[in-house]
Amino acid sequence: MAKPHGDDQSLSPKEPQSPQKEAVTAPYFLPPYGYAPYEPYDDEVDFWELLDTLRRRKWIVILCVLMSVAAATAYLLTTTPQYQISIQVRPGITGYKENTPVRGWTPDDFESWVKNQHYLSFFPRELLDGKDIPRITSNKLRGANFISLSLFHPDPGVGKAILERLFRNVIDYYVNQGGDRQIRSTQTEINKKIQELQDQKDRLDKIVSQELELSIKERKELIQLHTHNIQKLREKRDTEIDTLQQLEEQAQRLLTNTSDLIKLRDKVIAKVPVNDISLLLYTNTVQQDLYYVSQLQESIADVKKSILETEGKEKEIIKAVQDAQREITSIEIKIREDLYLQKQAIDRQIESLREQMASLTPLEKLSGPDATEKPVKPKKLLVMTLAILMGGFVGIFMAFLSRAYARQNETSVSQG
């Protein structure tokens, strides 16, 4: 069997030779010169020994903790406090399908948009004062239809202005500059509908005006005809009145003559002897006059009846003229009211379309920007807690390292 390195045969004990074979036992070798004898390794850790080590070297632990706390304090004193500014947004309306809003973006789309840092091209660099663009983070709750955007800034007012301006820049690009195809297409369609309604409103003015003029013209012509008929009736009435006066005058003359004849007849009758021929003449003349008076009275009654009928027709025509005038006023009012109502309906449609146009946006702001009341970075309690823990861990490690180094030195001295 080969000998181990450093084996010195002269140092091995001599054993007597025996012809009989002995039981094989584990060989015992002496260690090389200058090495400590081999001792079995004990895997067990003495807990009390560890505590004693920490007790003896507690100043190392305390020093490490103090140094770590001092470094953390220096970090807290030199680091600029940061406020968290947040804004909550959700996907906006980018189109309409049968007047039903369509939201072309999803919270996941916008979250990916933020993670890919597409917001950099919209950042208001004039508010940064030459500083680096702060990083924006997004936070979306599972199942929620909104997303929260946040950034950290030492000035909460400036931070809120940055988020607000960023939001406005994004809206301006996607809405006013045609960055979103669906929004651009919807805007074109809505503008076309608005123009059609405006043209319809203009045509409505013309159509209603023509209808009004036609209706008024028909009634004015009717009024003119009635006025002409009234004039004729009045002329007829005047003629009949003149005729009536003449007839009445004739009747009055005949009655006067008849009265005179009757008186003469009475004188003739009173004479003795009676002149039969004169009496007969007077009697015939009186009878004829009375007959003529009767005829004249019938004519007078007919003329009076005709005058009354003429006056009645005149009143009816005058009433028809007044009705036509009222109809003209009523038509003007009704048509203008209908025109006003129709215009109002068109204006409401136009206003509704303009509201739809104004509501087109890839994002809607739900709240914010809002800033925290106190700085959130650096987190003093967390930093100090970590500093104490790290200082303690390093101190314990250094304490055990110091113990191991000391034991190694003790071993070297004892072997030397």
CORBELHU-V859952 format. One record per pair of residues at least 12 apart in sequence whose C-alpha atoms are under 8 Angstrom apart, sorted by sequence separation. I is the first residue (numbers start at 1). J is the second residue. D is the distance in Angstrom with one decimal. If there is no record, write none. Layout:
I&J&D ; I&J&D
This chain:
91&103&6.4 ; 92&104&7.7 ; 137&149&5.7 ; 138&150&6.5 ; 91&104&7.6 ; 92&105&7.3 ; 120&133&7.8 ; 136&149&6.6 ; 137&150&5.3 ; 91&105&5.5 ; 136&150&5.6 ; 137&151&6.5 ; 265&279&6.0 ; 91&106&5.8 ; 136&151&4.9 ; 91&107&6.4 ; 135&151&6.2 ; 12&29&7.9 ; 90&107&6.7 ; 134&151&6.6 ; 135&152&7.8 ; 265&282&5.7 ; 12&30&7.6 ; 134&152&7.0 ; 264&282&7.6 ; 265&283&7.1 ; 91&110&7.9 ; 134&153&7.7 ; 262&282&7.4 ; 261&282&6.3 ; 262&283&7.9 ; 7&29&7.8 ; 114&136&7.3 ; 115&137&7.4 ; 7&30&7.3 ; 114&137&7.1 ; 115&138&7.5 ; 7&31&7.4 ; 8&32&7.8 ; 114&138&6.7 ; 261&285&7.6 ; 262&286&6.7 ; 6&31&7.7 ; 7&32&6.1 ; 261&286&6.3 ; 6&32&5.0 ; 5&32&7.7 ; 6&33&7.4 ; 111&138&6.1 ; 258&285&7.9 ; 111&139&7.7 ; 258&286&5.5 ; 111&140&7.5 ; 127&158&7.3 ; 258&289&6.0 ; 257&289&7.8 ; 258&290&7.1 ; 107&140&7.4 ; 255&289&7.4 ; 127&162&6.6 ; 254&289&6.0 ; 255&290&7.5 ; 111&147&7.4 ; 254&290&7.7 ; 107&145&6.1 ; 124&162&6.4 ; 254&292&7.6 ; 255&293&6.9 ; 106&145&7.7 ; 107&146&6.0 ; 123&162&7.7 ; 254&293&6.4 ; 107&147&6.2 ; 124&165&6.4 ; 251&292&7.9 ; 123&165&7.8 ; 124&166&6.2 ; 251&293&5.4 ; 123&166&5.5 ; 122&166&6.0 ; 251&296&6.0 ; 123&169&7.7 ; 250&296&7.6 ; 251&297&7.2 ; 119&166&7.9 ; 122&169&5.8 ; 122&170&6.3 ; 248&296&7.6 ; 247&296&6.2 ; 248&297&7.8 ; 247&297&7.9 ; 119&170&8.0 ; 247&299&7.5 ; 248&300&6.9 ; 247&300&6.3 ; 91&145&7.6 ; 90&145&6.3 ; 91&146&7.2 ; 90&146&4.2 ; 244&300&5.8 ; 89&146&5.7 ; 90&147&6.1 ; 88&146&6.8 ; 89&147&5.6 ; 88&147&5.8 ; 89&148&6.4 ; 244&303&6.2 ; 88&148&4.4 ; 89&149&7.8 ; 243&303&7.6 ; 244&304&7.2 ; 87&148&5.7 ; 88&149&6.3 ; 86&148&6.6 ; 87&149&5.4 ; 241&303&7.8 ; 86&149&5.5 ; 87&150&6.6 ; 240&303&6.2 ; 86&150&4.3 ; 240&304&7.9 ; 85&150&5.5 ; 86&151&6.7 ; 84&150&6.6 ; 85&151&5.5 ; 240&306&7.6 ; 241&307&7.3 ; 84&151&5.8 ; 85&152&6.2 ; 240&307&6.4 ; 84&152&4.7 ; 85&153&7.4 ; 83&152&5.4 ; 84&153&6.7 ; 82&152&5.6 ; 83&153&5.4 ; 237&307&5.6 ; 82&153&5.1 ; 83&154&5.7 ; 85&156&6.9 ; 82&154&4.4 ; 83&155&7.0 ; 84&156&7.7 ; 81&154&5.7 ; 82&155&7.6 ; 83&156&6.0 ; 237&310&6.3 ; 80&154&6.7 ; 85&159&6.2 ; 86&160&7.9 ; 236&310&7.6 ; 237&311&7.4 ; 85&160&6.2 ; 87&163&7.4 ; 234&310&7.7 ; 86&163&7.9 ; 233&310&6.0 ; 234&311&8.0 ; 85&163&7.9 ; 104&182&7.6 ; 233&311&7.7 ; 233&313&7.7 ; 234&314&7.5 ; 233&314&6.4 ; 230&314&5.6 ; 95&182&6.3 ; 230&317&6.7 ; 94&182&6.1 ; 95&183&6.0 ; 229&317&7.7 ; 230&318&7.4 ; 94&183&5.0 ; 96&186&7.3 ; 227&317&7.9 ; 95&186&5.6 ; 226&317&5.9 ; 227&318&7.9 ; 94&186&7.6 ; 226&318&7.5 ; 226&320&7.6 ; 227&321&7.5 ; 226&321&6.4 ; 223&320&7.9 ; 223&321&5.3 ; 222&321&7.9 ; 223&324&6.6 ; 222&324&7.6 ; 223&325&7.7 ; 220&324&7.7 ; 219&324&5.9 ; 220&325&8.0 ; 219&325&7.6 ; 219&327&7.9 ; 219&328&6.9 ; 216&328&5.7 ; 215&328&7.7 ; 216&331&7.7 ; 215&331&7.6 ; 212&331&7.2 ; 212&332&6.6 ; 212&335&6.8 ; 208&335&7.0 ; 208&339&6.9 ; 205&339&7.4 ; 204&339&7.5 ; 201&343&6.3 ; 201&346&6.9 ; 198&346&7.9 ; 197&346&6.4 ; 197&349&8.0 ; 197&350&6.9 ; 194&350&5.7 ; 194&353&7.0 ; 193&353&8.0 ; 190&353&6.4 ; 190&354&7.8 ; 190&357&6.9 ; 187&357&6.3 ; 186&357&8.0 ; 183&360&6.5 ; 183&361&7.4 ; 180&362&7.9 ; 175&360&7.1 ; 175&361&6.1 ; 174&361&7.3 ; 175&362&7.7 ; 174&362&6.9 ; 171&361&6.4 ; 171&362&6.9 ; 171&363&7.2 ; 164&369&6.5 ; 163&369&6.5 ; 160&369&5.3 ; 160&370&6.6 ; 160&371&7.0 ; 159&371&7.9 ; 156&371&5.8 ; 156&372&7.9 ; 105&362&6.7 ; 104&362&7.5 ; 103&362&7.8 ; 95&360&6.9 ; 93&359&6.6 ; 94&360&5.2 ; 92&359&7.9 ; 93&360&5.2 ; 94&361&5.8 ; 92&360&7.0 ; 93&361&5.6 ; 94&362&6.0 ; 92&361&5.2 ; 93&362&6.4 ; 92&362&4.6 ; 93&363&7.8 ; 91&362&5.8 ; 92&363&4.4 ; 91&363&4.6 ; 92&364&5.1 ; 90&363&5.6 ; 91&364&6.1 ; 89&363&6.2 ; 90&364&5.3 ; 89&364&5.4 ; 90&365&6.6 ; 89&365&4.5 ; 90&366&7.1 ; 88&365&6.1 ; 89&366&5.3 ; 87&365&7.6 ; 88&366&5.4 ; 89&367&7.3 ; 87&366&7.8 ; 88&367&5.3 ; 87&367&6.0 ; 88&368&6.4 ; 87&368&4.6 ; 88&369&7.7 ; 86&368&6.5 ; 87&369&4.5 ; 86&369&5.4 ; 87&370&6.4 ; 85&369&6.4 ; 86&370&5.4 ; 85&370&5.5 ; 86&371&6.4 ; 85&371&4.3 ; 84&371&5.7 ; 85&372&6.7 ; 83&371&6.6 ; 84&372&5.7 ; 83&372&6.0 ; 83&373&7.9 ; 83&374&6.7 ; 84&375&7.2 ; 83&375&4.4 ; 84&376&6.5 ; 82&375&5.2 ; 83&376&5.6 ; 81&375&5.7 ; 82&376&6.0 ; 83&377&6.8 ; 81&376&7.4 ; 82&377&4.9 ; 81&377&5.6 ; 82&378&7.0 ; 81&378&6.2 ; 79&378&7.4 ; 76&378&6.9 ; 76&380&7.0 ; 72&383&6.6 ; 73&384&7.7 ; 72&384&6.3 ; 69&384&6.5 ; 72&387&6.2 ; 69&387&5.5 ; 68&387&5.3 ; 69&388&6.2 ; 68&388&6.6 ; 65&387&7.4 ; 66&388&8.0 ; 68&390&7.2 ; 69&391&7.5 ; 65&388&5.6 ; 68&391&5.1 ; 65&389&7.8 ; 67&391&7.3 ; 65&390&7.5 ; 66&391&7.3 ; 65&391&3.9 ; 64&391&5.0 ; 65&392&5.4 ; 64&392&6.7 ; 61&391&7.3 ; 62&392&7.5 ; 64&394&6.5 ; 65&395&6.8 ; 61&392&5.9 ; 64&395&5.0 ; 63&395&7.4 ; 61&394&7.4 ; 62&395&7.0 ; 61&395&3.7 ; 60&395&5.7 ; 61&396&5.7 ; 60&396&7.8 ; 61&398&7.5 ; 60&398&7.0 ; 61&399&6.8 ; 60&399&6.2 ; 58&399&7.6 ; 54&396&7.1 ; 57&399&5.8 ; 54&399&6.5 ; 53&399&7.3 ; 54&400&7.7 ; 53&400&7.1 ; 53&403&7.1 ; 36&415&7.3 ; 35&415&8.0 ; 34&415&7.7
